[in-house]
Amino acid sequence: MTTTAPAPAVRKPVEPGAEPPPPERSSVSRWIPAAVVIGVWIVAYLLLEGTDTLALPGVARTDLHDRLTEFNNDLLASRDTNPVMQFTNSISDLLRSLFEWVQRMIVVPNPPRPVPEIGWLGVVAIATYIGLAIANWRIAVLVCLSFLSFGVLGYWQDSLDLLIVTGISVAIVIVLGMPLAVLVGTSTRANRAITVVLDLMQTMPTFVYLLPVVLFFGIGVSAAVVSTMIYALPPLVRIAGFGIREVPTATIEATDSAGQTYWQRLFKVQLPMARKTIIVGLNQTTLAALSMATLAAFVNGPGLGKPVLAGLRINDVGAAFVPGVLIVVMAVMLDRTTTAASERSEKVARGGGGNVRQRRVLLAVGGVGTLVAVYLSRTYIGLAEFPVYTIGDRIATWVNDVMDWVTSTFGGITGAFKDLVTTWLLNPMQSLIADSPWYVSFVAIAALAFVFGGARALVSSLVCLTGIWFFDLWHDAMITLTMTLVATVLVMVLALVFGVWMARDRKVDLGIRPLLDAGQTIPPFVYLIPVLALFGPSRFTAIVAGVVYAAPAAIKLVADGVKGVSPTTIEAGRSTGQTTWQEITKVQLPMAKGSLVLATNQGLLYVLSMTVIGGLVGAGALGYDVVYGFSRSEAWGKGLAAGITIVLLGVMLDRITRAAADVRRDDGPGPRRAFHTRLPIGFPGDRKVVET
Amino acid sequence: MRTPRSRGARIGAVAAVATLALSACGGGSIDEQTQANEEQAAESGGECGDLNMAVNPWVGYEASAYVVGTVAEQELGCNVEYKELKEDVSWQGFGTGEVDVVIEDWGHPDLEKKFFAEQGDGTATDFGPQGNVGIIGWFVPPWLAEEHPDILDWENLNKYADEFATSESGGQGQFLGADPSYVQFDEAIVSNLDLDFKVVFSGSEAASIEAFRKAEENKEWVIGYWYEPQYFNAEVPMQRVALPPYEEGCQDDPETVACDYPETELKKIVSTEWSEGDSTAVDLVQNFTWTNEDQNVVAGYIASDGMSPEDAAAKWIDENQDKVDAWLG
């Protein structure tokens, strides 16, 4: 495989200060030193097993953890005098009154009226009209049906509450995020500094910062908005920043020569030319905001997360499933609407957009219809309060029946599979990684990082490992690392099987993609109970939850990568009479190697982001520590330490796999951006580079 | 871009809305009700005001909270707001006026230190027992207690340790620890009693319940941290294993615990500021007390019969008007 040096105009390096990529090595040679490292590791393990593992019992804490807890306690003690908190409290009051005002307009009774100002019919009509106005009739139908489904399935208020919270959060994210995006897009130094912060915001488990957020912003809607913002800000800044950076230098130079000011350049050239990418960023931000719905409900955040948690509380899968599905419906609706709106605005900007007159008439008629609907909904109770249907309950019962059948039918098989994987893969790996003395594992992991990723990866992993050691949760970190690795192996097996299948058969692709989208968007809390019923509380249960969540992203990446293999290469192979198996293993997969490595990278990070969920289903380790810290404020410091350790693990795995794939860090939109809602760190990067 | 399908789909959507709208019509005029509400508001002076009721995440708590809340709403005209929060966040809310009442507290020495007047900022006040008695301990599913009655004594546990082994316990017996919110000394108890067990934390109540349910159905060996009152005990009556009995002070040092958990009088904790105010709900909360059986009835309505907490509370109140009247004094 020969690489041609990419021309600077085609690909601008993001980190100009970074050293040039390491020389190309063939993939075979890396595995030999890797095997040697692992061999030495095993010998060292056999000699020193169980010594210096730095294990800490589940509910024990160290002095460091208690010092970190003091930080939270000091904040709490100073809450009446702390000027910052006074300030954030007043912001929080503002947010709350804004939310409640919108609520009284469209969801809850506005006293003395027995109903909101605008009833359900008016709300549906307005939403449909917006869909029509910013996109097209197809989107209008989609929006209309989505809104009706909120009510028909029995979650009208929770759905609208979630929409309001999401709307407020995204609006604030735009106000805060766009200036940051401009900074990221125009200054390389700012880019590097901000990227670190964004990484932290996206990888830090929400449970860690929920308690401080409550201290600063209070319980309920403000805390929900703020924690949603923290998670939803990074995609916009990254992707919009990328769009601004990618505006061709030639265009900027040409317009600069006309003597424009900085602001003219920004508003007349850079932002308009990056508009399409910016909207993609907005789309990602919106979906990220939705994925926070359930977590915000832990601090009484309004929305669909509440019924999901209520279902979990009484171990009722069906009751949690219906609102979970509505979150997916809402995600699909917002995703398709923003995408279509951006396409339309692009068309209009280029002078297209269909018959202008016809469209005006359509909009006018629609507008009158909407006004009539609003008027009716203000007049008749039946058009103001959404009627009650039982279909939601019936779906819930049906889901419960299906789950009962599945657990009673497959319970034995799944148990056997769990024991198989645990005995032959998970336990041996965990013994090696976690039960070796910490210094042995430390050196071995660093050595493997060097083998696979060269000097760059070595430096990153040394820094991260030192950090992990410092935060006193080494043993838990190693168990979490083991689970993450095992889950990623399963993810990659699924990704290879389904990815290749999807790439080779368009029908399969069309059939599976919606399921993958749903798997990525549905709150993990919905499938916790079925997974528990099948596998019981164990590390393997956490692995299954991680796989459900991570496999869709990896499958899509592999499918797109294999599809991207040039047809001429395949034709050439076919003419020599190779079998399908040979075609896959000798041509398609090797040619898509870059995608495979990226899929591994994303798989690892997605799985890692499920660590906390794992803590809720008996996996222990770092996930349990985070939940423990959130549940008991005297252990908050341990939760924080665990959160930081998860971040460090994520950064380490990310840097090693990236270095292995020789991918420079860049935050462009992925090939199929639609549902990459939870990208723990950045985006797959510029795929063209890998596939050379 | 306009295709014949476009019109069809549009008509379809319009028809769907129209059908819904028509089926819902006939509820009456909003204006009339608004007027009625205005008149009613002018007549009744609200003496209760807002009542912010924390709802901690377990069904028994939910039962207590909604029963008190519904009485406050129906009898005193309070505007009750339920806030779904974990314990620690609820206690934080006393000082900011976001939470007025925690109706079922299982004992949180660390929070008491921070928020009671003696050592902390005084934002929280102990409002006395609420009648429920919390029983925490080591429990096994009923089938196990029946087939191996001697298992209910801790001294025989080691005999069965092998049976309790799972993929998670590394050759020892598995003891299922609980949701991290709860006070747990099991790691210490296991090691101080020389039991051949390893504590594996289920991580959540949902996980523990699924494990016990599965164990009873499939006759699997499970032992774990469990408690009463709990609605699940009505479905699977978990059996308690006797540990060395609790004595005053035997749990003071978390490292040396080798005794059973004490019975806990569950308490009401309220916001100091709210309790000193003139809300009529203060007396109601002060007087509220009921039994484990009462709570299990309401929790059963919610968890087993799938009723909403509001309906479950209203049903119990209907059936137990005499008890409710006693709280209202």
Chai-1 contact restraints between the chains, C-beta under 6 A:
chainA,res_idxA,chainB,res_idxB,connection_type,confidence,min_distance_angstrom,max_distance_angstrom,comment,restraint_id
A,P57,B,E187,contact,1.0,0.0,6.0,A-B,restraint_1
A,G58,B,F201,contact,1.0,0.0,6.0,A-B,restraint_2
A,P112,B,T34,contact,1.0,0.0,6.0,A-B,restraint_3
A,P112,B,N37,contact,1.0,0.0,6.0,A-B,restraint_4
A,P112,B,E38,contact,1.0,0.0,6.0,A-B,restraint_5
A,R113,B,T34,contact,1.0,0.0,6.0,A-B,restraint_6
A,P114,B,Q33,contact,1.0,0.0,6.0,A-B,restraint_7
A,V115,B,I30,contact,1.0,0.0,6.0,A-B,restraint_8
A,L121,B,A21,contact,1.0,0.0,6.0,A-B,restraint_9
A,W137,B,S6,contact,1.0,0.0,6.0,A-B,restraint_10
A,W137,B,R10,contact,1.0,0.0,6.0,A-B,restraint_11
A,V141,B,A9,contact,1.0,0.0,6.0,A-B,restraint_12
A,V141,B,A13,contact,1.0,0.0,6.0,A-B,restraint_13
A,C144,B,A13,contact,1.0,0.0,6.0,A-B,restraint_14
A,V214,B,V89,contact,1.0,0.0,6.0,A-B,restraint_15
A,G218,B,E98,contact,1.0,0.0,6.0,A-B,restraint_16
A,I219,B,G93,contact,1.0,0.0,6.0,A-B,restraint_17
A,I219,B,E98,contact,1.0,0.0,6.0,A-B,restraint_18
A,N300,B,K83,contact,1.0,0.0,6.0,A-B,restraint_19
A,N300,B,E84,contact,1.0,0.0,6.0,A-B,restraint_20
A,N300,B,L85,contact,1.0,0.0,6.0,A-B,restraint_21
A,L312,B,A206,contact,1.0,0.0,6.0,A-B,restraint_22
A,R313,B,P57,contact,1.0,0.0,6.0,A-B,restraint_23
A,I314,B,V59,contact,1.0,0.0,6.0,A-B,restraint_24
A,I314,B,A303,contact,1.0,0.0,6.0,A-B,restraint_25
A,N315,B,A206,contact,1.0,0.0,6.0,A-B,restraint_26
A,N315,B,I209,contact,1.0,0.0,6.0,A-B,restraint_27
A,G354,B,M1,contact,1.0,0.0,6.0,A-B,restraint_28
A,I381,B,G27,contact,1.0,0.0,6.0,A-B,restraint_29
A,I381,B,G28,contact,1.0,0.0,6.0,A-B,restraint_30
A,I381,B,I30,contact,1.0,0.0,6.0,A-B,restraint_31
A,G382,B,A24,contact,1.0,0.0,6.0,A-B,restraint_32
A,G382,B,C25,contact,1.0,0.0,6.0,A-B,restraint_33
A,G382,B,G26,contact,1.0,0.0,6.0,A-B,restraint_34
A,G382,B,G27,contact,1.0,0.0,6.0,A-B,restraint_35
A,L383,B,A21,contact,1.0,0.0,6.0,A-B,restraint_36
A,P387,B,A24,contact,1.0,0.0,6.0,A-B,restraint_37
A,D419,B,S167,contact,1.0,0.0,6.0,A-B,restraint_38
A,T422,B,S167,contact,1.0,0.0,6.0,A-B,restraint_39
A,I529,B,A206,contact,1.0,0.0,6.0,A-B,restraint_40
A,L532,B,A207,contact,1.0,0.0,6.0,A-B,restraint_41
A,L532,B,E210,contact,1.0,0.0,6.0,A-B,restraint_42
A,A533,B,E210,contact,1.0,0.0,6.0,A-B,restraint_43
A,G536,B,A211,contact,1.0,0.0,6.0,A-B,restraint_44
A,P537,B,S202,contact,1.0,0.0,6.0,A-B,restraint_45
A,P537,B,A207,contact,1.0,0.0,6.0,A-B,restraint_46
A,P537,B,A211,contact,1.0,0.0,6.0,A-B,restraint_47
A,S538,B,S167,contact,1.0,0.0,6.0,A-B,restraint_48
A,S538,B,E168,contact,1.0,0.0,6.0,A-B,restraint_49
A,G615,B,G203,contact,1.0,0.0,6.0,A-B,restraint_50
A,L616,B,G203,contact,1.0,0.0,6.0,A-B,restraint_51
A,L616,B,S204,contact,1.0,0.0,6.0,A-B,restraint_52
A,V617,B,G203,contact,1.0,0.0,6.0,A-B,restraint_53
A,V617,B,A207,contact,1.0,0.0,6.0,A-B,restraint_54
A,G618,B,S202,contact,1.0,0.0,6.0,A-B,restraint_55
A,G618,B,G203,contact,1.0,0.0,6.0,A-B,restraint_56
A,G618,B,A207,contact,1.0,0.0,6.0,A-B,restraint_57
A,G620,B,F201,contact,1.0,0.0,6.0,A-B,restraint_58
A,Y624,B,F201,contact,1.0,0.0,6.0,A-B,restraint_59
A,Y624,B,G203,contact,1.0,0.0,6.0,A-B,restraint_60
A,V627,B,P180,contact,1.0,0.0,6.0,A-B,restraint_61
A,Y628,B,P180,contact,1.0,0.0,6.0,A-B,restraint_62
A,S631,B,K86,contact,1.0,0.0,6.0,A-B,restraint_63
A,S631,B,P180,contact,1.0,0.0,6.0,A-B,restraint_64
A,S631,B,S181,contact,1.0,0.0,6.0,A-B,restraint_65
A,S633,B,D88,contact,1.0,0.0,6.0,A-B,restraint_66
A,E634,B,D110,contact,1.0,0.0,6.0,A-B,restraint_67
